[in-house]
Amino acid sequence: MGNKGLNLIVCVKQVPAPEANVRVNPDTGTLIREGADCIMNPFDAYAIEEALRIKEHLGGKVTVISMGPIQAKEVLKEALAMGCDEAYLLSDPSFAGSDTLATSYTLSRAILKLAPFDMVLCGKQAIDGETAQVGPELARWLGITQVTYVSRIREITGEYLVAERLLEGGTQTVKAALPVLITVVKDINRPRLPGLLGIKRANKAEIPVWGPVDIGADPSMIGLNGSPTKVEGLKSPPQREGGEVIRGEDEEVIRLLAQRIVSIV
Ligand SMILES: Cc1cc2nc3c(=O)[nH]c(=O)nc-3n(C[C@H](O)[C@H](O)[C@H](O)COP(=O)(O)OP(=O)(O)OC[C@H]3O[C@@H](n4cnc5c(N)ncnc54)[C@H](O)[C@@H]3O)c2cc1C
């Protein structure tokens, strides 16, 4: 930790809104995100909130980064409105088609440009890709410790953190030296809503856009070139037939339901 506090970097992804009708590019099998209604990946709001709380506790700076089309500036503005200090967008046609490996590589190059850093925060997963791979891969590219599925930070100093990880059926408490990457679950906090001043500040903020040259990325490691995962096919689940709704008074419904079950077995 420098004498100005911690340098915290949050990775934020813009994802299609759950109700958005996202089309698929038939040639590449990738989603056509441009023009779709988008939101901040919900888990990333928890990562931002945690970074802001750490900054309030120990001092420092919160920087947000995102890789995506130009419209991803919207989620970065939201992050600035919540209280983050700086935002950078990684956007270039050569980043298109990135799988998780190329995405994490690209994010790692930007983070190295922002070094020295003490902590990188990610959501546990994105609600569109849902791989939960980017955080762990990013830690690997950066050569730092990772603590995934964090549901509570019990203690944090300039040297280490003690965090609870949410596991199936319990929690695990771990201590890790900084710099560290964490991925967070929604139990960790309740993200704040941006205030009016924050929104005004965010609207005026300049968000630099970095391409591969700015972050010193190897062209063979980004976009489709750097993506070993190829989409073989995509299909929607078959439409399910609507079920039957039995209406009536309680006893009548029970009688009809029992009749129906008996007729099936
Ligand atoms: C062959 C292939 C091609 C693809 N092409 C594209 C494409 O052209 N455009 C596209 O948008 N997606 C594309 N994708 C999807 C893309 O790989 C994933 O969405 C992306 O790598 C993140 O994976 P995920 O969504 O599973 O995130 P997860 O690993 O589930 O995300 C975990 C956390 O990592 C961070 N994170 C993830 N992605 C980003 C990001 N982009 N910026 C900042 N932080 C991030 C967030 O903190 C997030 O909460 C493609 C996927 C494949 C397999």
The ligand as an ORCA input file, in Angstrom:
! r2SCAN-3c Opt
* xyz 0 1
  C     -15.805    -17.865    -29.450
  C     -16.378    -16.789    -28.587
  C     -16.494    -15.508    -29.107
  C     -17.015    -14.474    -28.344
  N     -17.127    -13.227    -28.863
  C     -17.554    -12.200    -28.127
  C     -17.621    -10.886    -28.654
  O     -17.336    -10.655    -29.797
  N     -18.048     -9.885    -27.841
  C     -18.397    -10.136    -26.563
  O     -18.767     -9.190    -25.849
  N     -18.338    -11.363    -26.019
  C     -17.937    -12.411    -26.794
  N     -17.890    -13.657    -26.283
  C     -18.278    -13.867    -24.945
  C     -17.076    -13.578    -24.118
  O     -16.091    -14.544    -24.218
  C     -17.461    -13.605    -22.718
  O     -18.649    -12.927    -22.493
  C     -16.385    -12.890    -21.962
  O     -15.160    -13.453    -22.250
  C     -16.610    -12.988    -20.497
  O     -16.949    -14.290    -20.148
  P     -18.201    -14.438    -19.284
  O     -19.272    -13.613    -19.868
  O     -18.462    -15.876    -19.068
  O     -17.717    -13.722    -17.943
  P     -17.391    -14.340    -16.552
  O     -16.096    -15.033    -16.548
  O     -18.582    -15.091    -16.036
  O     -17.257    -12.934    -15.786
  C     -16.683    -12.834    -14.492
  C     -16.295    -11.403    -14.224
  O     -15.228    -11.034    -15.086
  C     -15.333     -9.648    -15.422
  N     -15.519     -9.515    -16.867
  C     -15.935    -10.446    -17.750
  N     -15.961     -9.944    -19.003
  C     -15.552     -8.656    -18.905
  C     -15.380     -7.590    -19.832
  N     -15.637     -7.755    -21.135
  N     -14.943     -6.389    -19.374
  C     -14.691     -6.214    -18.059
  N     -14.834     -7.177    -17.126
  C     -15.254     -8.385    -17.542
  C     -16.529     -9.109    -14.647
  O     -16.088     -8.624    -13.406
  C     -17.381    -10.367    -14.465
  O     -18.263    -10.273    -13.361
  C     -17.430    -14.739    -27.029
  C     -17.322    -16.031    -26.510
  C     -16.809    -17.057    -27.278
  C     -16.726    -18.429    -26.688
*
